[in-house]
Amino acid sequence: MDKRLVWKFGKLLEGIGLLVVLVGVVLSIQLGFEEEGLASMAQEFYGLAVGGALFGAGWLLERWAGAR
């Protein structure tokens, strides 16, 4: 498999992971303003978990392909 393609896919996963974290935090803030504390914390946790997993997978792929 072409390492350049793997590196680009890893960067894409990192970017998507960061976007998922951002969306989770924004939704958490919105729920917090509506005085739904537990739902807010759950939303933030899910966003951080999924976004972190995507970012970590992308980082591992990027490391496997080698630094550019």
N, C-alpha and C positions, 0 to 999 in steps of 0.2 A: 504494500500500500504506500502511496506517495506521502512522504512525511510532511510536505508542505500543505497538503490537503488536510491531514490530521491536525496540524498546527492551527489552520484556519478554523476547523470545526471546534477545536478546543477553545479558541478565542470566542467563537459564536456562543458556545455553552456558557462561558464566563459572563458574557454580556447579558444573555437571557437570565442567568442566575441573579445578576445585580438588578435587573428590571423586576424580577419576581419579588425580591426583597423590598424594593422601593414600593411596589404596589401593595404588598402586605403591610408595610408601615403606614402608608397613606390610608388604607382601609381601616387600620387599627385606630388611627387618629380620628377618623370620622365616627367610628363606633364609640370612641371615648367621649366625644362631644355630645353624643346622644345618651350618655350616662349608662352605657352597657359595658361595664368594666370587664367582666369575665369573657364576653364575646370578643372584646377588643384584644385582650391578652391572647386568646386562642388564635385569632386571625394573625396577630403578629408572630406567634410561635410557628404557625404553619408556613407563613411567608418566609421566615428565616430558615426553617428546616429545608423546605423545597429549594429555595434560592441558594442556600449554602451547599446543598448536595449537587445542584447543577454547576455551581461555580467550582466546587472541588473536583468534579469529574472533568470539567474543562481544563482545570489546572494540571491534573494528572496527565491528560492527553497531551497537553502542551509540553510538559516535562518529558514525556516519552518521546515526542517528536524531536526534541532538542530545541535549545534557544536559538533565536534568529539573530 
